[in-house]
């Protein structure tokens, strides 16, 4: 075992302790995959990340992302949180305006010039939601079919079973505990708020791969949903998404459509800076 720099942060919220927690091991070089998975299970957070030297010369650092149960090819709040932790610990990007992260899906750019840091949403493959998955999820969650306005299967590393509902109130009414991993995996639901509200959409990620009943705030899901909406011509040029409301979080995801790019942004707060023996 060796002593390693350790950061714990809270991502996608303006209010510390009301977002999505992330553990980051800064100098993870030399750790085995088994050690990473064991440590991620021990932290028991939705995700734990491990920062490594990049293998691609275009990248500033490389990250591996683990839930308590498995490794993820990409995830949003670990991307923003890992970048914030890397910068906090003295990381110097080649371009002061853009940090380039290497992960299993390739290179992800993080824009540092906006009101909040934001990553460029990776490409999302959009396909019809298999009817069997649709029927199982609707029946188990008790979704009123009259409230469903669109469905799709979205793949941006994670594969999402996506439902768009008529209104945010329909999203908030769902009982997420009815869907549990591994019988169900990565079900995302979105619905619009009224125009007078401070946020534009409500999102929930139920049956996440972490094994939790509901994920507090999910950047990769919001990125996939934004790509889906842009493909259908329904994505505003800028939008704010609330997530985690039903589990007493104040998640806020800021979406900006900029040319061919979609930026997914949010605040990160560094809460713990110390060392850990792994």
C-alpha positions in Angstrom: 0.0 0.0 0.0 1.1 3.6 -0.6 -0.1 7.0 0.4 -1.9 8.9 -2.4 -3.5 12.3 -2.7 -7.3 12.1 -2.2 -10.0 14.7 -3.0 -13.7 14.5 -2.3 -15.9 17.0 -4.0 -19.5 17.8 -4.7 -20.6 18.3 -8.3 -23.5 19.9 -10.2 -24.8 22.1 -7.4 -24.5 25.7 -6.2 -25.0 24.5 -2.6 -22.3 22.2 -1.1 -23.6 18.9 0.2 -26.6 19.1 -2.1 -25.0 17.8 -5.3 -23.5 14.5 -6.3 -20.4 13.4 -4.3 -17.3 12.2 -6.0 -14.0 10.7 -4.7 -10.9 11.3 -6.7 -7.5 9.6 -6.2 -5.1 12.0 -7.8 -1.9 9.9 -8.3 -3.4 6.5 -9.1 -0.4 5.2 -11.2 0.5 1.7 -10.1 -2.9 0.7 -8.8 -4.4 -2.5 -10.3 -8.0 -2.6 -11.6 -8.9 -4.8 -8.7 -7.6 -2.2 -6.2 -9.5 0.5 -7.9 -12.7 -1.5 -7.9 -12.3 -2.4 -4.2 -11.7 1.2 -3.2 -14.7 2.4 -5.2 -16.8 -0.2 -3.4 -15.5 1.0 -0.1 -16.2 4.7 -0.7 -19.8 3.6 -1.7 -20.3 6.8 -3.7 -22.0 6.7 -7.1 -18.6 7.0 -8.7 -14.9 7.1 -7.7 -12.3 8.2 -10.2 -8.6 7.5 -10.5 -6.3 10.0 -12.3 -3.4 8.7 -14.4 -0.8 10.0 -16.9 -2.4 10.3 -20.4 -1.6 7.8 -23.1 -2.8 10.3 -25.8 -0.5 13.3 -26.3 -3.5 15.5 -26.8 -4.8 14.8 -23.3 -3.9 16.6 -20.1 -4.7 13.5 -17.9 -6.4 10.2 -18.1 -9.3 9.0 -15.8 -10.8 5.7 -14.9 -14.3 5.8 -13.5 -15.7 3.1 -11.2 -19.1 2.7 -9.5 -19.2 0.4 -6.4 -20.0 -2.4 -8.8 -18.2 -1.8 -12.2 -16.1 0.4 -14.4 -17.8 3.1 -16.5 -16.5 4.2 -20.0 -17.7 7.7 -19.4 -19.7 9.6 -16.8 -20.5 13.3 -16.5 -20.2 14.4 -12.8 -16.9 12.3 -12.5 -15.7 14.3 -15.6 -16.4 17.7 -14.1 -15.3 16.7 -10.6 -12.1 15.0 -11.8 -11.2 18.1 -13.8 -11.8 20.4 -10.8 -9.7 18.1 -8.5 -6.9 17.9 -11.1 -6.8 21.7 -11.4 -7.1 22.1 -7.6 -4.0 19.9 -7.2 -1.9 21.9 -9.5 -2.7 20.5 -12.9 -1.7 22.8 -15.8 -3.6 22.2 -19.1 -1.8 22.7 -22.4 -4.5 25.2 -23.3 -5.6 27.5 -20.5 -9.2 27.7 -21.8 -9.7 24.0 -22.4 -8.8 20.9 -20.4 -8.7 17.6 -22.3 -9.6 14.4 -20.5 -8.8 11.0 -21.7 -11.2 8.2 -20.8 -12.5 4.9 -22.2 -14.7 6.6 -24.8 -11.8 8.8 -26.0 -11.0 12.5 -25.5 -13.5 14.8 -23.7 -13.0 18.6 -23.8 -13.8 20.7 -20.8 -14.5 24.4 -21.5 -13.2 26.7 -18.7 -14.4 30.0 -20.2 -18.1 30.0 -19.3 -20.0 30.9 -16.1 -19.5 27.3 -15.0 -17.0 24.7 -16.3 -18.6 22.5 -18.9 -17.7 19.4 -20.9 -18.5 18.9 -24.5 -21.2 16.2 -24.8 -19.7 13.1 -26.5 -21.5 11.8 -29.6 -24.7 10.0 -28.8 -26.1 7.1 -30.8 -29.9 7.4 -30.9 -32.1 4.3 -31.7 -35.6 3.1 -30.9 -36.2 1.9 -27.4 -36.8 -1.9 -27.7 -40.5 -2.6 -27.1 -39.8 -5.2 -24.4 -37.8 -2.6 -22.4 -40.5 0.0 -22.9 -43.2 -2.3 -21.7 -41.3 -3.6 -18.6 -40.3 0.0 -17.5 -43.8 1.4 -18.0 -45.4 -1.5 -16.1 -43.0 -1.5 -13.3 -42.9 2.3 -12.8 -46.6 2.6 -13.3 -46.2 5.3 -16.0 -49.4 6.5 -17.5 -48.9 6.0 -21.3 -50.8 9.2 -21.9 -47.9 11.2 -20.3 -45.2 9.7 -22.6 -44.3 12.1 -25.4 -41.2 10.3 -26.7 -38.8 7.4 -26.0 -35.4 6.3 -27.3 -32.3 4.3 -26.5 -29.3 6.6 -26.1 -25.7 5.4 -26.2 -22.9 7.9 -25.2 -20.8 5.3 -23.4 -23.5 4.3 -20.9 -26.7 3.1 -22.7 -29.8 4.9 -21.5 -33.5 3.8 -21.7 -34.9 7.3 -22.1 -38.5 8.6 -21.6 -39.7 12.1 -22.2 -42.9 12.8 -20.2 -45.5 15.6 -20.6 -44.5 17.6 -17.5 -42.0 17.8 -14.7 -44.7 16.8 -12.3 -45.1 13.5 -14.1 -41.4 12.9 -13.7 -41.4 13.7 -10.0 -44.4 11.5 -9.3 -42.6 8.3 -10.3 -41.6 5.9 -7.5 -38.0 5.1 -8.4 -37.5 2.3 -5.9 -39.6 0.1 -8.1 -36.7 -0.2 -10.5 -33.6 -1.9 -9.2 -30.2 -2.8 -10.7 -29.4 -5.3 -12.1 -33.0 -6.2 -13.3 -33.2 -2.6 -14.7 -30.3 -0.4 -15.7 -29.9 3.3 -16.6 -33.5 4.5 -17.0 -33.6 8.2 -17.6 -36.7 10.4 -17.5 -37.1 14.0 -18.5 -40.1 16.5 -18.5 -40.4 20.2 -18.9 -41.2 22.7 -16.1 -43.7 25.6 -16.6 -42.1 28.6 -18.2 -42.3 30.6 -15.0 -40.1 28.2 -13.1 -36.4 28.8 -12.3 -35.4 25.6 -14.2 -36.5 24.4 -17.6 -36.5 20.6 -17.1 -36.7 17.9 -14.4 -34.5 14.8 -14.9 -34.3 11.6 -13.0 -31.9 8.7 -13.3 -33.5 5.6 -11.8 -31.9 2.1 -11.6 -28.3 3.5 -11.9 -25.4 1.1 -12.2 -24.2 2.2 -8.7 -27.0 0.1 -7.3 -28.6 3.1 -5.7 -32.4 3.5 -6.2 -31.7 6.9 -7.8 -28.6 8.8 -8.9 -28.5 12.4 -7.5 -27.2 14.2 -10.6 -26.0 12.6 -13.8 -24.0 14.5 -16.4 -23.8 11.7 -18.9 -27.6 11.2 -18.9 -28.2 15.0 -19.3 -25.7 15.0 -22.2 -27.5 12.1 -23.9 -30.9 13.7 -23.4 -29.6 17.0 -24.8 -28.2 15.3 -27.9 -31.6 13.5 -28.4 -33.5 16.8 -28.0 -31.2 18.6 -30.4 -31.6 15.8 -33.0 -35.4 16.3 -32.7 -35.1 20.1 -32.8 -36.5 20.6 -29.3 -33.4 21.7 -27.4 -33.3 25.4 -26.4 -30.1 27.3 -27.0 -29.6 27.4 -23.2 -31.4 25.5 -20.5 -31.1 24.6 -16.8 -32.0 21.2 -15.6 -33.0 20.2 -12.0 -32.1 16.7 -10.8 -32.2 15.0 -7.4 -35.3 16.9 -6.2 -37.0 13.7 -4.9 -34.0 12.7 -2.9 -33.4 16.2 -1.3 -30.6 17.3 -3.6 -30.3 20.6 -5.5 -28.7 19.4 -8.7 -28.4 22.0 -11.4 -27.1 21.1 -14.8 -26.5 24.0 -17.3 -26.9 23.1 -21.0 -25.6 25.3 -23.8 -26.0 24.6 -27.5 -23.1 26.2 -29.3 -22.9 25.4 -33.1 -22.3 21.7 -33.4 -21.4 21.3 -29.8 -23.5 20.8 -26.7 -21.9 21.9 -23.4 -22.9 20.3 -20.1 -21.9 22.4 -17.2 -22.1 22.7 -13.4 -20.3 23.9 -10.3 -17.9 21.7 -8.3 -17.0 22.2 -4.6 -13.8 20.7 -3.1 -14.8 19.4 0.3 -11.9 17.2 1.4 -8.2 17.4 0.5 -6.0 14.8 2.1 -4.3 11.5 1.6 -5.4 7.8 1.5 -3.5 4.5 1.9 -4.3 2.2 -1.0 
